[in-house]
Amino acid sequence: MRYLLDTNCLLWSIGDTSRLSRLAREIIEGDNDILFSDASLWEIAIKNSIGKLEINGTILDIEKECLEQDFDKLSIKSRHFEFLRNLPIYHHDPFDRLIVAQAMSENLCIISSDSEVAKYPVDVFWK
């Protein structure tokens, strides 16, 4: 299976893995394709620049760490915006909505602790 990390899970998977659920850790550490989105890097950059998120190092360091863990980077594509455009407004966070749209467009499962993400027609793994 192929899994897309939401931003929190991305940060936890390269930092404090104790914050991941048992299932999330098993999936990430197992023989699965794990992806991270440009949307997450964008979210991290914005939240860091406005003081809502502290990070160690740079965005490039985060990307490098993800790639070193054999996570694949999912670039934002125009078709993702078509899915985004048609999503109901269950979740108001634009980054999470884009991650959901990417997962739907690419037929990916999402690893997320966010209950709002689970309202969309996409498989969400956490517990």
MOPAC internal coordinates of N, CA, C and O (Angstrom, degrees):
PM7 1SCF
backbone

  N    0.0000 0     0.00 0     0.00 0    0    0    0
  C    1.4486 1     0.00 0     0.00 0    1    0    0
  C    1.5270 1   109.54 1     0.00 0    2    1    0
  O    1.2310 1   121.89 1   -18.94 1    3    2    1
  N    1.3060 1   113.99 1   161.06 1    3    2    1
  C    1.4684 1   120.95 1   178.87 1    5    3    2
  C    1.5221 1   108.75 1  -118.49 1    6    5    3
  O    1.2310 1   121.07 1   -46.84 1    7    6    5
  N    1.3312 1   115.55 1   133.16 1    7    6    5
  C    1.4544 1   122.19 1  -174.04 1    9    7    6
  C    1.5221 1   110.28 1  -126.54 1   10    9    7
  O    1.2310 1   121.10 1   -41.03 1   11   10    9
  N    1.3261 1   115.50 1   138.97 1   11   10    9
  C    1.4621 1   122.94 1   175.91 1   13   11   10
  C    1.5247 1   108.33 1  -108.32 1   14   13   11
  O    1.2310 1   120.57 1   -54.35 1   15   14   13
  N    1.3193 1   116.51 1   125.65 1   15   14   13
  C    1.4648 1   121.48 1   178.57 1   17   15   14
  C    1.5187 1   110.54 1   -80.47 1   18   17   15
  O    1.2310 1   120.60 1   -44.04 1   19   18   17
  N    1.3282 1   116.46 1   135.96 1   19   18   17
  C    1.4618 1   116.81 1   168.79 1   21   19   18
  C    1.5275 1   106.83 1   -77.29 1   22   21   19
  O    1.2310 1   120.08 1    -6.70 1   23   22   21
  N    1.3061 1   117.45 1   173.30 1   23   22   21
  C    1.4568 1   120.65 1  -171.29 1   25   23   22
  C    1.5221 1   112.93 1   -63.07 1   26   25   23
  O    1.2310 1   120.03 1   135.75 1   27   26   25
  N    1.3360 1   117.56 1   -44.25 1   27   26   25
  C    1.4621 1   119.18 1   178.62 1   29   27   26
  C    1.5194 1   111.07 1   -59.84 1   30   29   27
  O    1.2310 1   120.48 1   134.09 1   31   30   29
  N    1.3212 1   116.69 1   -45.91 1   31   30   29
  C    1.4620 1   120.01 1  -178.57 1   33   31   30
  C    1.5213 1   111.57 1   -65.49 1   34   33   31
  O    1.2310 1   120.50 1   145.62 1   35   34   33
  N    1.3171 1   116.64 1   -34.38 1   35   34   33
  C    1.4647 1   119.98 1   175.40 1   37   35   34
  C    1.5284 1   109.55 1   -60.25 1   38   37   35
  O    1.2310 1   120.70 1   129.53 1   39   38   37
  N    1.3327 1   116.26 1   -50.47 1   39   38   37
  C    1.4628 1   119.95 1  -179.23 1   41   39   38
  C    1.5200 1   111.76 1   -63.08 1   42   41   39
  O    1.2310 1   120.16 1   137.93 1   43   42   41
  N    1.3248 1   117.30 1   -42.07 1   43   42   41
  C    1.4612 1   120.33 1   179.49 1   45   43   42
  C    1.5278 1   111.35 1   -66.38 1   46   45   43
  O    1.2310 1   120.17 1   144.27 1   47   46   45
  N    1.3189 1   117.27 1   -35.73 1   47   46   45
  C    1.4711 1   120.06 1  -176.44 1   49   47   46
  C    1.5284 1   112.20 1   -70.91 1   50   49   47
  O    1.2310 1   119.97 1   156.72 1   51   50   49
  N    1.3305 1   117.66 1   -23.28 1   51   50   49
  C    1.4676 1   119.52 1   177.44 1   53   51   50
  C    1.5234 1   111.71 1  -105.40 1   54   53   51
  O    1.2310 1   120.50 1   179.44 1   55   54   53
  N    1.3178 1   116.65 1    -0.56 1   55   54   53
  C    1.4615 1   120.65 1  -177.92 1   57   55   54
  C    1.5086 1   111.23 1  -128.59 1   58   57   55
  O    1.2310 1   120.73 1    85.38 1   59   58   57
  N    1.2996 1   116.21 1   -94.62 1   59   58   57
  C    1.4585 1   123.17 1  -175.53 1   61   59   58
  C    1.5240 1   110.52 1   -97.14 1   62   61   59
  O    1.2310 1   120.40 1   -97.14 1   63   62   61
  N    1.3391 1   116.84 1    82.86 1   63   62   61
  C    1.4697 1   120.18 1  -176.78 1   65   63   62
  C    1.5261 1   112.92 1   -64.96 1   66   65   63
  O    1.2310 1   119.92 1   164.99 1   67   66   65
  N    1.3237 1   117.77 1   -15.01 1   67   66   65
  C    1.4615 1   119.94 1   178.07 1   69   67   66
  C    1.5306 1   111.50 1   -66.02 1   70   69   67
  O    1.2310 1   120.11 1   161.85 1   71   70   69
  N    1.3293 1   117.39 1   -18.15 1   71   70   69
  C    1.4628 1   121.13 1   179.26 1   73   71   70
  C    1.5287 1   112.09 1   -81.07 1   74   73   71
  O    1.2310 1   120.54 1   166.63 1   75   74   73
  N    1.3390 1   116.58 1   -13.37 1   75   74   73
  C    1.4648 1   120.75 1   177.38 1   77   75   74
  C    1.5251 1   109.79 1   -77.82 1   78   77   75
  O    1.2310 1   120.89 1   -31.22 1   79   78   77
  N    1.3066 1   115.91 1   148.78 1   79   78   77
  C    1.4692 1   119.12 1   173.59 1   81   79   78
  C    1.5301 1   108.76 1   -69.93 1   82   81   79
  O    1.2310 1   121.03 1   -15.75 1   83   82   81
  N    1.3217 1   115.63 1   164.25 1   83   82   81
  C    1.4626 1   120.52 1   177.86 1   85   83   82
  C    1.5212 1   110.41 1   -58.10 1   86   85   83
  O    1.2310 1   120.56 1   134.48 1   87   86   85
  N    1.3343 1   116.53 1   -45.52 1   87   86   85
  C    1.4616 1   120.85 1  -179.23 1   89   87   86
  C    1.5297 1   111.04 1   -63.54 1   90   89   87
  O    1.2310 1   120.32 1   135.73 1   91   90   89
  N    1.3125 1   117.00 1   -44.27 1   91   90   89
  C    1.4683 1   120.18 1   179.54 1   93   91   90
  C    1.5210 1   110.53 1   -60.25 1   94   93   91
  O    1.2310 1   120.06 1   136.37 1   95   94   93
  N    1.3325 1   117.49 1   -43.63 1   95   94   93
  C    1.4738 1   120.76 1   178.57 1   97   95   94
  C    1.5237 1   110.91 1   -61.79 1   98   97   95
  O    1.2310 1   120.71 1   136.03 1   99   98   97
  N    1.3344 1   116.24 1   -43.97 1   99   98   97
  C    1.4689 1   119.89 1  -179.65 1  101   99   98
  C    1.5261 1   111.23 1   -61.09 1  102  101   99
  O    1.2310 1   120.54 1   137.91 1  103  102  101
  N    1.3219 1   116.57 1   -42.09 1  103  102  101
  C    1.4653 1   120.25 1   179.90 1  105  103  102
  C    1.5290 1   110.39 1   -65.99 1  106  105  103
  O    1.2310 1   120.62 1   132.87 1  107  106  105
  N    1.3214 1   116.42 1   -47.13 1  107  106  105
  C    1.4646 1   120.96 1  -177.10 1  109  107  106
  C    1.5263 1   111.16 1   -65.46 1  110  109  107
  O    1.2310 1   120.25 1   140.02 1  111  110  109
  N    1.3251 1   117.13 1   -39.98 1  111  110  109
  C    1.4607 1   121.28 1  -177.74 1  113  111  110
  C    1.5220 1   112.48 1   -84.38 1  114  113  111
  O    1.2310 1   120.17 1   168.53 1  115  114  113
  N    1.3345 1   117.29 1   -11.47 1  115  114  113
  C    1.4593 1   121.34 1  -178.69 1  117  115  114
  C    1.5199 1   112.22 1   -81.06 1  118  117  115
  O    1.2310 1   121.44 1     8.78 1  119  118  117
  N    1.3083 1   114.85 1  -171.22 1  119  118  117
  C    1.4719 1   121.56 1  -178.63 1  121  119  118
  C    1.5243 1   109.13 1   -89.81 1  122  121  119
  O    1.2310 1   121.02 1  -114.54 1  123  122  121
  N    1.3254 1   115.65 1    65.46 1  123  122  121
  C    1.4634 1   121.95 1  -178.33 1  125  123  122
  C    1.5185 1   109.35 1  -125.25 1  126  125  123
  O    1.2310 1   120.97 1   -22.54 1  127  126  125
  N    1.3138 1   115.74 1   157.46 1  127  126  125
  C    1.4601 1   120.64 1   173.78 1  129  127  126
  C    1.5269 1   107.86 1   -84.85 1  130  129  127
  O    1.2310 1   120.85 1   -62.73 1  131  130  129
  N    1.3177 1   115.99 1   117.27 1  131  130  129
  C    1.4576 1   122.03 1  -179.27 1  133  131  130
  C    1.5290 1   107.88 1  -110.32 1  134  133  131
  O    1.2310 1   120.91 1   -50.34 1  135  134  133
  N    1.3202 1   115.86 1   129.66 1  135  134  133
  C    1.4573 1   121.61 1  -179.87 1  137  135  134
  C    1.5249 1   110.23 1  -119.59 1  138  137  135
  O    1.2310 1   121.10 1   -26.67 1  139  138  137
  N    1.3194 1   115.50 1   153.33 1  139  138  137
  C    1.4604 1   122.02 1   170.83 1  141  139  138
  C    1.5204 1   106.77 1  -129.47 1  142  141  139
  O    1.2310 1   121.02 1   -28.16 1  143  142  141
  N    1.3128 1   115.66 1   151.84 1  143  142  141
  C    1.4521 1   121.36 1  -172.07 1  145  143  142
  C    1.5212 1   113.15 1  -103.56 1  146  145  143
  O    1.2310 1   121.69 1   -31.53 1  147  146  145
  N    1.3237 1   114.38 1   148.47 1  147  146  145
  C    1.4615 1   120.01 1   167.98 1  149  147  146
  C    1.5295 1   110.40 1   -53.85 1  150  149  147
  O    1.2310 1   120.72 1   148.22 1  151  150  149
  N    1.3375 1   116.23 1   -31.78 1  151  150  149
  C    1.4724 1   120.69 1   179.76 1  153  151  150
  C    1.5278 1   110.79 1   -60.31 1  154  153  151
  O    1.2310 1   120.36 1   143.52 1  155  154  153
  N    1.3345 1   116.92 1   -36.48 1  155  154  153
  C    1.4632 1   119.91 1   178.61 1  157  155  154
  C    1.5209 1   111.31 1   -67.88 1  158  157  155
  O    1.2310 1   120.47 1   137.49 1  159  158  157
  N    1.3219 1   116.71 1   -42.51 1  159  158  157
  C    1.4608 1   119.43 1   177.80 1  161  159  158
  C    1.5223 1   110.65 1   -62.87 1  162  161  159
  O    1.2310 1   120.74 1   140.93 1  163  162  161
  N    1.3096 1   116.19 1   -39.07 1  163  162  161
  C    1.4589 1   121.91 1   177.30 1  165  163  162
  C    1.5278 1   110.19 1   -62.68 1  166  165  163
  O    1.2310 1   120.73 1   133.33 1  167  166  165
  N    1.3436 1   116.21 1   -46.67 1  167  166  165
  C    1.4622 1   120.84 1   179.45 1  169  167  166
  C    1.5275 1   111.28 1   -61.01 1  170  169  167
  O    1.2310 1   120.63 1   135.18 1  171  170  169
  N    1.3189 1   116.39 1   -44.82 1  171  170  169
  C    1.4645 1   120.47 1   179.66 1  173  171  170
  C    1.5291 1   110.38 1   -61.01 1  174  173  171
  O    1.2310 1   120.51 1   135.85 1  175  174  173
  N    1.3164 1   116.63 1   -44.15 1  175  174  173
  C    1.4698 1   120.83 1  -179.60 1  177  175  174
  C    1.5245 1   111.07 1   -62.19 1  178  177  175
  O    1.2310 1   120.40 1   134.22 1  179  178  177
  N    1.3089 1   116.85 1   -45.78 1  179  178  177
  C    1.4688 1   120.05 1  -178.50 1  181  179  178
  C    1.5229 1   111.07 1   -66.61 1  182  181  179
  O    1.2310 1   120.24 1   131.92 1  183  182  181
  N    1.3311 1   117.15 1   -48.08 1  183  182  181
  C    1.4651 1   119.78 1  -177.77 1  185  183  182
  C    1.5229 1   111.35 1   -65.52 1  186  185  183
  O    1.2310 1   120.17 1   145.50 1  187  186  185
  N    1.3333 1   117.28 1   -34.50 1  187  186  185
  C    1.4542 1   120.11 1   176.37 1  189  187  186
  C    1.5215 1   110.77 1   -67.49 1  190  189  187
  O    1.2310 1   120.17 1   138.85 1  191  190  189
  N    1.3273 1   117.27 1   -41.15 1  191  190  189
  C    1.4658 1   120.49 1  -176.71 1  193  191  190
  C    1.5242 1   113.12 1   -68.35 1  194  193  191
  O    1.2310 1   120.02 1   154.89 1  195  194  193
  N    1.3359 1   117.57 1   -25.11 1  195  194  193
  C    1.4640 1   120.13 1   179.16 1  197  195  194
  C    1.5302 1   112.27 1  -100.82 1  198  197  195
  O    1.2310 1   120.61 1  -172.80 1  199  198  197
  N    1.3310 1   116.44 1     7.20 1  199  198  197
  C    1.4572 1   120.87 1   174.70 1  201  199  198
  C    1.5162 1   115.31 1    82.97 1  202  201  199
  O    1.2310 1   119.33 1  -166.41 1  203  202  201
  N    1.3220 1   118.88 1    13.59 1  203  202  201
  C    1.4632 1   121.07 1   180.00 1  205  203  202
  C    1.5227 1   113.03 1   -92.52 1  206  205  203
  O    1.2310 1   120.21 1   173.07 1  207  206  205
  N    1.3259 1   117.21 1    -6.93 1  207  206  205
  C    1.4622 1   120.83 1  -178.03 1  209  207  206
  C    1.5150 1   109.27 1  -150.89 1  210  209  207
  O    1.2310 1   121.12 1   -54.39 1  211  210  209
  N    1.3216 1   115.47 1   125.61 1  211  210  209
  C    1.4554 1   120.07 1   174.84 1  213  211  210
  C    1.5209 1   108.52 1   -95.40 1  214  213  211
  O    1.2310 1   121.02 1   -43.17 1  215  214  213
  N    1.3264 1   115.65 1   136.83 1  215  214  213
  C    1.4548 1   120.28 1   176.14 1  217  215  214
  C    1.5180 1   108.94 1  -130.72 1  218  217  215
  O    1.2310 1   121.70 1   -26.54 1  219  218  217
  N    1.3161 1   114.35 1   153.46 1  219  218  217
  C    1.4621 1   119.92 1   173.46 1  221  219  218
  C    1.5169 1   107.04 1   -93.71 1  222  221  219
  O    1.2310 1   120.13 1   -53.57 1  223  222  221
  N    1.3044 1   117.36 1   126.43 1  223  222  221
  C    1.4547 1   120.27 1   178.84 1  225  223  222
  C    1.5145 1   111.76 1    85.59 1  226  225  223
  O    1.2310 1   121.64 1    29.22 1  227  226  225
  N    1.3286 1   114.46 1  -150.78 1  227  226  225
  C    1.4546 1   121.59 1  -174.48 1  229  227  226
  C    1.5206 1   110.93 1  -118.65 1  230  229  227
  O    1.2310 1   121.26 1    -7.55 1  231  230  229
  N    1.3043 1   115.19 1   172.45 1  231  230  229
  C    1.4717 1   120.33 1   174.08 1  233  231  230
  C    1.5291 1   109.46 1   -61.52 1  234  233  231
  O    1.2310 1   120.56 1   141.84 1  235  234  233
  N    1.3208 1   116.53 1   -38.16 1  235  234  233
  C    1.4671 1   120.14 1   177.52 1  237  235  234
  C    1.5269 1   111.21 1   -62.43 1  238  237  235
  O    1.2310 1   120.34 1   144.45 1  239  238  237
  N    1.3430 1   116.96 1   -35.55 1  239  238  237
  C    1.4658 1   120.47 1   176.56 1  241  239  238
  C    1.5325 1   110.83 1   -64.62 1  242  241  239
  O    1.2310 1   120.94 1   138.61 1  243  242  241
  N    1.3211 1   115.80 1   -41.39 1  243  242  241
  C    1.4699 1   120.20 1   179.02 1  245  243  242
  C    1.5282 1   109.81 1   -63.41 1  246  245  243
  O    1.2310 1   120.86 1   133.18 1  247  246  245
  N    1.3235 1   115.96 1   -46.82 1  247  246  245
  C    1.4614 1   119.68 1   178.53 1  249  247  246
  C    1.5320 1   110.72 1   -59.44 1  250  249  247
  O    1.2310 1   120.58 1   135.19 1  251  250  249
  N    1.3206 1   116.49 1   -44.81 1  251  250  249
  C    1.4698 1   121.07 1  -179.71 1  253  251  250
  C    1.5251 1   110.89 1   -60.77 1  254  253  251
  O    1.2310 1   120.08 1   136.23 1  255  254  253
  N    1.3233 1   117.45 1   -43.77 1  255  254  253
  C    1.4639 1   121.42 1   179.55 1  257  255  254
  C    1.5293 1   110.85 1   -61.97 1  258  257  255
  O    1.2310 1   120.54 1   138.28 1  259  258  257
  N    1.3259 1   116.57 1   -41.72 1  259  258  257
  C    1.4642 1   120.43 1   177.65 1  261  259  258
  C    1.5191 1   110.98 1   -61.75 1  262  261  259
  O    1.2310 1   120.74 1   134.60 1  263  262  261
  N    1.3049 1   116.19 1   -45.40 1  263  262  261
  C    1.4657 1   120.28 1  -179.87 1  265  263  262
  C    1.5219 1   111.20 1   -66.22 1  266  265  263
  O    1.2310 1   120.34 1   144.43 1  267  266  265
  N    1.3305 1   116.95 1   -35.57 1  267  266  265
  C    1.4766 1   120.51 1   176.99 1  269  267  266
  C    1.5234 1   111.69 1   -66.51 1  270  269  267
  O    1.2310 1   120.56 1   153.45 1  271  270  269
  N    1.3401 1   116.54 1   -26.55 1  271  270  269
  C    1.4645 1   120.08 1   176.30 1  273  271  270
  C    1.5312 1   111.21 1   -86.71 1  274  273  271
  O    1.2310 1   120.72 1  -170.53 1  275  274  273
  N    1.3332 1   116.23 1     9.47 1  275  274  273
  C    1.4704 1   123.13 1   179.46 1  277  275  274
  C    1.5201 1   113.57 1    67.10 1  278  277  275
  O    1.2310 1   120.36 1  -154.22 1  279  278  277
  N    1.3332 1   116.92 1    25.78 1  279  278  277
  C    1.4562 1   120.47 1   170.48 1  281  279  278
  C    1.5316 1   107.04 1   -79.26 1  282  281  279
  O    1.2310 1   120.74 1   -37.37 1  283  282  281
  N    1.3102 1   116.19 1   142.63 1  283  282  281
  C    1.4599 1   121.15 1   177.31 1  285  283  282
  C    1.5181 1   109.48 1   -94.97 1  286  285  283
  O    1.2310 1   120.82 1   -39.55 1  287  286  285
  N    1.3192 1   116.05 1   140.45 1  287  286  285
  C    1.4611 1   121.08 1  -179.96 1  289  287  286
  C    1.5294 1   109.64 1   -87.87 1  290  289  287
  O    1.2310 1   120.97 1   -50.36 1  291  290  289
  N    1.3252 1   115.74 1   129.64 1  291  290  289
  C    1.4566 1   122.32 1   177.00 1  293  291  290
  C    1.5236 1   108.50 1  -103.78 1  294  293  291
  O    1.2310 1   121.14 1   -69.56 1  295  294  293
  N    1.3181 1   115.43 1   110.44 1  295  294  293
  C    1.4608 1   120.78 1   177.79 1  297  295  294
  C    1.5247 1   109.98 1   -75.30 1  298  297  295
  O    1.2310 1   120.95 1   -25.71 1  299  298  297
  N    1.3129 1   115.79 1   154.29 1  299  298  297
  C    1.4585 1   121.38 1   177.30 1  301  299  298
  C    1.5272 1   108.33 1   -79.23 1  302  301  299
  O    1.2310 1   120.98 1   -50.59 1  303  302  301
  N    1.3239 1   115.73 1   129.41 1  303  302  301
  C    1.4624 1   121.73 1  -178.63 1  305  303  302
  C    1.5314 1   109.81 1  -121.08 1  306  305  303
  O    1.2310 1   120.71 1   -21.50 1  307  306  305
  N    1.3071 1   116.25 1   158.50 1  307  306  305
  C    1.4727 1   121.05 1  -178.63 1  309  307  306
  C    1.5199 1   111.82 1   -56.91 1  310  309  307
  O    1.2310 1   119.78 1   142.83 1  311  310  309
  N    1.3199 1   118.03 1   -37.17 1  311  310  309
  C    1.4692 1   119.72 1  -178.72 1  313  311  310
  C    1.5340 1   111.64 1   -64.12 1  314  313  311
  O    1.2310 1   120.62 1   153.10 1  315  314  313
  N    1.3326 1   116.42 1   -26.90 1  315  314  313
  C    1.4629 1   119.25 1   176.93 1  317  315  314
  C    1.5214 1   110.76 1   -64.66 1  318  317  315
  O    1.2310 1   120.78 1   145.60 1  319  318  317
  N    1.3333 1   116.12 1   -34.40 1  319  318  317
  C    1.4634 1   119.92 1   179.14 1  321  319  318
  C    1.5284 1   111.60 1   -69.41 1  322  321  319
  O    1.2310 1   120.15 1   150.25 1  323  322  321
  N    1.3172 1   117.32 1   -29.75 1  323  322  321
  C    1.4687 1   119.97 1   175.83 1  325  323  322
  C    1.5238 1   110.41 1   -66.04 1  326  325  323
  O    1.2310 1   120.41 1   137.09 1  327  326  325
  N    1.3349 1   116.82 1   -42.91 1  327  326  325
  C    1.4562 1   119.73 1   175.85 1  329  327  326
  C    1.5288 1   110.20 1   -64.57 1  330  329  327
  O    1.2310 1   120.36 1   137.44 1  331  330  329
  N    1.3188 1   116.92 1   -42.56 1  331  330  329
  C    1.4677 1   122.20 1   179.17 1  333  331  330
  C    1.5231 1   110.97 1   -59.50 1  334  333  331
  O    1.2310 1   120.85 1   136.43 1  335  334  333
  N    1.3011 1   115.98 1   -43.57 1  335  334  333
  C    1.4662 1   121.98 1  -178.12 1  337  335  334
  C    1.5242 1   111.92 1   -59.29 1  338  337  335
  O    1.2310 1   120.49 1   149.67 1  339  338  337
  N    1.3201 1   116.67 1   -30.33 1  339  338  337
  C    1.4582 1   121.26 1  -175.99 1  341  339  338
  C    1.5277 1   114.20 1  -100.29 1  342  341  339
  O    1.2310 1   119.98 1  -176.84 1  343  342  341
  N    1.3188 1   117.65 1     3.16 1  343  342  341
  C    1.4688 1   120.22 1   179.13 1  345  343  342
  C    1.5224 1   111.18 1   -73.60 1  346  345  343
  O    1.2310 1   120.32 1   -43.24 1  347  346  345
  N    1.3250 1   117.00 1   136.76 1  347  346  345
  C    1.4639 1   118.11 1   170.45 1  349  347  346
  C    1.5310 1   109.41 1   -66.81 1  350  349  347
  O    1.2310 1   120.73 1   -22.17 1  351  350  349
  N    1.3157 1   116.22 1   157.83 1  351  350  349
  C    1.4701 1   121.17 1  -176.63 1  353  351  350
  C    1.5356 1   109.53 1   -89.68 1  354  353  351
  O    1.2310 1   120.61 1  -108.69 1  355  354  353
  N    1.3267 1   116.44 1    71.31 1  355  354  353
  C    1.4651 1   119.89 1   172.00 1  357  355  354
  C    1.5225 1   109.55 1   -83.92 1  358  357  355
  O    1.2310 1   121.03 1   146.40 1  359  358  357
  N    1.3071 1   115.64 1   -33.60 1  359  358  357
  C    1.4536 1   122.24 1  -176.42 1  361  359  358
  C    1.5246 1   107.39 1  -120.80 1  362  361  359
  O    1.2310 1   120.38 1   -43.20 1  363  362  361
  N    1.3209 1   116.88 1   136.80 1  363  362  361
  C    1.4599 1   120.16 1  -176.06 1  365  363  362
  C    1.5312 1   113.36 1   -98.58 1  366  365  363
  O    1.2310 1   119.75 1   172.60 1  367  366  365
  N    1.3206 1   118.08 1    -7.40 1  367  366  365
  C    1.4611 1   120.69 1   179.49 1  369  367  366
  C    1.5307 1   109.35 1   -78.03 1  370  369  367
  O    1.2310 1   119.63 1   -62.15 1  371  370  369
  N    1.3269 1   118.31 1   117.85 1  371  370  369
  C    1.4667 1   120.36 1  -175.53 1  373  371  370
  C    1.5266 1   113.44 1   -64.07 1  374  373  371
  O    1.2310 1   119.84 1   149.35 1  375  374  373
  N    1.3099 1   117.91 1   -30.65 1  375  374  373
  C    1.4599 1   120.46 1   179.73 1  377  375  374
  C    1.5244 1   110.83 1   -70.36 1  378  377  375
  O    1.2310 1   120.50 1   135.05 1  379  378  377
  N    1.3263 1   116.65 1   -44.95 1  379  378  377
  C    1.4637 1   120.35 1   177.94 1  381  379  378
  C    1.5199 1   110.95 1   -64.23 1  382  381  379
  O    1.2310 1   120.64 1   141.75 1  383  382  381
  N    1.3177 1   116.37 1   -38.25 1  383  382  381
  C    1.4741 1   119.45 1   178.41 1  385  383  382
  C    1.5295 1   110.80 1   -63.88 1  386  385  383
  O    1.2310 1   120.32 1   141.01 1  387  386  385
  N    1.3242 1   116.99 1   -38.99 1  387  386  385
  C    1.4573 1   119.51 1   178.20 1  389  387  386
  C    1.5280 1   110.82 1   -67.90 1  390  389  387
  O    1.2310 1   120.09 1   140.51 1  391  390  389
  N    1.3140 1   117.43 1   -39.49 1  391  390  389
  C    1.4735 1   120.92 1   176.99 1  393  391  390
  C    1.5269 1   110.03 1   -62.05 1  394  393  391
  O    1.2310 1   119.95 1   138.24 1  395  394  393
  N    1.3255 1   117.70 1   -41.76 1  395  394  393
  C    1.4731 1   121.04 1   176.30 1  397  395  394
  C    1.5260 1   109.97 1   -61.26 1  398  397  395
  O    1.2310 1   120.42 1   133.77 1  399  398  397
  N    1.3208 1   116.81 1   -46.23 1  399  398  397
  C    1.4720 1   120.87 1   179.98 1  401  399  398
  C    1.5251 1   110.70 1   -61.11 1  402  401  399
  O    1.2310 1   120.13 1   139.30 1  403  402  401
  N    1.3080 1   117.35 1   -40.70 1  403  402  401
  C    1.4613 1   120.16 1   177.63 1  405  403  402
  C    1.5296 1   110.77 1   -63.60 1  406  405  403
  O    1.2310 1   120.51 1   135.48 1  407  406  405
  N    1.3212 1   116.63 1   -44.52 1  407  406  405
  C    1.4653 1   120.23 1   179.60 1  409  407  406
  C    1.5227 1   110.86 1   -61.33 1  410  409  407
  O    1.2310 1   120.53 1   136.76 1  411  410  409
  N    1.3136 1   116.60 1   -43.24 1  411  410  409
  C    1.4702 1   119.74 1   179.30 1  413  411  410
  C    1.5260 1   110.64 1   -64.72 1  414  413  411
  O    1.2310 1   120.12 1   135.51 1  415  414  413
  N    1.2926 1   117.37 1   -44.49 1  415  414  413
  C    1.4609 1   122.32 1  -177.98 1  417  415  414
  C    1.5322 1   112.22 1   -65.36 1  418  417  415
  O    1.2310 1   120.82 1   142.99 1  419  418  417
  N    1.3247 1   116.03 1   -37.01 1  419  418  417
  C    1.4706 1   121.29 1  -175.22 1  421  419  418
  C    1.5226 1   112.83 1   -99.33 1  422  421  419
  O    1.2310 1   120.31 1  -175.18 1  423  422  421
  N    1.3337 1   117.00 1     4.82 1  423  422  421
  C    1.4708 1   122.30 1  -178.95 1  425  423  422
  C    1.5340 1   111.44 1    55.77 1  426  425  423
  O    1.2310 1   121.58 1  -126.10 1  427  426  425
  N    1.3325 1   114.58 1    53.90 1  427  426  425
  C    1.4544 1   122.11 1   179.95 1  429  427  426
  C    1.5206 1   110.40 1  -112.55 1  430  429  427
  O    1.2310 1   120.83 1   -27.24 1  431  430  429
  N    1.3169 1   116.03 1   152.76 1  431  430  429
  C    1.4618 1   121.60 1   168.48 1  433  431  430
  C    1.5274 1   106.66 1   -87.65 1  434  433  431
  O    1.2310 1   120.43 1   -23.42 1  435  434  433
  N    1.3185 1   116.78 1   156.58 1  435  434  433
  C    1.4635 1   121.27 1   179.02 1  437  435  434
  C    1.5226 1   109.28 1  -113.77 1  438  437  435
  O    1.2310 1   120.81 1   -42.48 1  439  438  437
  N    1.3208 1   116.06 1   137.52 1  439  438  437
  C    1.4582 1   121.35 1   170.07 1  441  439  438
  C    1.5247 1   106.12 1  -100.55 1  442  441  439
  O    1.2310 1   120.99 1   -66.34 1  443  442  441
  N    1.3407 1   115.71 1   113.66 1  443  442  441
  C    1.4576 1   120.82 1  -174.83 1  445  443  442
  C    1.5163 1   110.76 1  -157.29 1  446  445  443
  O    1.2310 1   121.03 1   -37.36 1  447  446  445
  N    1.3250 1   115.63 1   142.64 1  447  446  445
  C    1.4638 1   121.00 1   173.98 1  449  447  446
  C    1.5285 1   111.36 1   -92.99 1  450  449  447
  O    1.2310 1   120.37 1  -179.78 1  451  450  449
  N    1.3166 1   116.90 1     0.22 1  451  450  449
  C    1.4602 1   123.49 1  -174.40 1  453  451  450
  C    1.5321 1   110.36 1   -83.68 1  454  453  451
  O    1.2310 1   120.26 1   -67.33 1  455  454  453
  N    1.3150 1   117.11 1   112.67 1  455  454  453
  C    1.4696 1   120.98 1  -177.75 1  457  455  454
  C    1.5260 1   112.58 1   -65.67 1  458  457  455
  O    1.2310 1   120.10 1   155.61 1  459  458  457
  N    1.3306 1   117.41 1   -24.39 1  459  458  457
  C    1.4660 1   120.44 1   178.21 1  461  459  458
  C    1.5340 1   110.97 1   -67.56 1  462  461  459
  O    1.2310 1   120.17 1   145.63 1  463  462  461
  N    1.3055 1   117.29 1   -34.37 1  463  462  461
  C    1.4700 1   121.46 1   178.74 1  465  463  462
  C    1.5275 1   109.87 1   -62.68 1  466  465  463
  O    1.2310 1   120.78 1   143.93 1  467  466  465
  N    1.3240 1   116.11 1   -36.07 1  467  466  465
  C    1.4718 1   120.88 1  -177.49 1  469  467  466
  C    1.5288 1   112.91 1   -67.86 1  470  469  467
  O    1.2310 1   119.46 1   170.18 1  471  470  469
  N    1.3037 1   118.63 1    -9.82 1  471  470  469
  C    1.4694 1   121.35 1   178.57 1  473  471  470
  C    1.5300 1   112.13 1   -75.92 1  474  473  471
  O    1.2310 1   120.37 1   165.14 1  475  474  473
  N    1.3274 1   116.89 1   -14.86 1  475  474  473
  C    1.4591 1   121.37 1  -178.44 1  477  475  474
  C    1.5316 1   110.17 1   -89.39 1  478  477  475
  O    1.2310 1   120.29 1   -21.11 1  479  478  477
  N    1.3293 1   117.05 1   158.89 1  479  478  477
  C    1.4628 1   120.79 1  -178.64 1  481  479  478
  C    1.5435 1   111.73 1   -77.76 1  482  481  479
  O    1.2310 1   121.38 1  -114.20 1  483  482  481
  N    1.3244 1   114.97 1    65.80 1  483  482  481
  C    1.4557 1   122.27 1   179.11 1  485  483  482
  C    1.5305 1   107.11 1  -144.76 1  486  485  483
  O    1.2310 1   120.57 1   -34.83 1  487  486  485
  N    1.3184 1   116.51 1   145.17 1  487  486  485
  C    1.4668 1   119.74 1   178.66 1  489  487  486
  C    1.5203 1   109.77 1   -73.05 1  490  489  487
  O    1.2310 1   120.98 1   -54.63 1  491  490  489
  N    1.3280 1   115.73 1   125.37 1  491  490  489
  C    1.4630 1   122.00 1  -179.71 1  493  491  490
  C    1.5255 1   107.83 1  -118.93 1  494  493  491
  O    1.2310 1   121.27 1   -49.11 1  495  494  493
  N    1.3214 1   115.18 1   130.89 1  495  494  493
  C    1.4578 1   120.76 1  -179.30 1  497  495  494
  C    1.5039 1   109.66 1  -117.16 1  498  497  495
  O    1.2310 1   121.07 1   -48.09 1  499  498  497
  N    1.3389 1   115.55 1   131.91 1  499  498  497
  C    1.4518 1   120.99 1   175.08 1  501  499  498
  C    1.5217 1   112.16 1  -154.33 1  502  501  499
  O    1.2310 1   119.69 1   122.07 1  503  502  501
  N    1.3147 1   118.20 1   -57.93 1  503  502  501
  C    1.4694 1   121.48 1  -170.13 1  505  503  502
  C    1.4809 1   115.19 1   -52.21 1  506  505  503
  O    1.2310 1   120.10 1   180.00 1  507  506  505

